[in-house]
Amino acid sequence: MKKLSISIVVLSLLFAGCTPPYNPFKITKEDIHTKVKTVGLMPLFIQTSVSDPNKAKEEFENKITEKLKLCGFSVVPSSEYYDIYKQFKDSIGPMYDPCTGKIIEEKFSICCLYERIL
């Protein structure tokens, strides 16, 4: 019985080594470079415990922008994203029910969908 268990473990390890590594991306790098020309940055949220969150945010965004441009992409800054998103969010009205304080799921879902499209 012990030999059977060891054999099963060994066979499992052998077959596990034969499978290709998991790739979470559904699009290849080549497809991204041929189809995507512009990348819009979403606003970064830096914890307030950082000594100067605005400076850190600016540094990160500058480095990300630099790297994307080196890869041949046009970059839309996060400030433009934020302005467009804020206009949309303001146009659909309050996100929370004023009586209960609970989030209005329909509006939240619409906002999340729009955020992905934007």
Residue pairs with C-beta under 8 A, 6 or more apart in sequence:
27 35
33 71
33 72
36 73
37 73
37 74
38 73
38 74
38 75
38 76
39 68
39 73
39 74
39 75
39 76
40 75
40 76
40 80
40 81
40 118
41 61
41 64
41 65
41 75
41 76
41 77
41 78
41 81
42 78
42 81
42 115
43 78
43 79
43 81
43 82
44 57
44 60
44 61
44 78
46 53
46 54
46 56
46 57
46 60
47 53
50 56
61 77
61 78
65 75
65 77
68 75
69 75
81 118
84 118
85 114
85 115
85 118
88 111
88 114
88 118
89 95
89 111
92 107
92 110
92 111
93 107
94 104
94 107
95 103
95 104
95 107
95 108
95 111
96 102
96 103
96 104
97 103
97 104
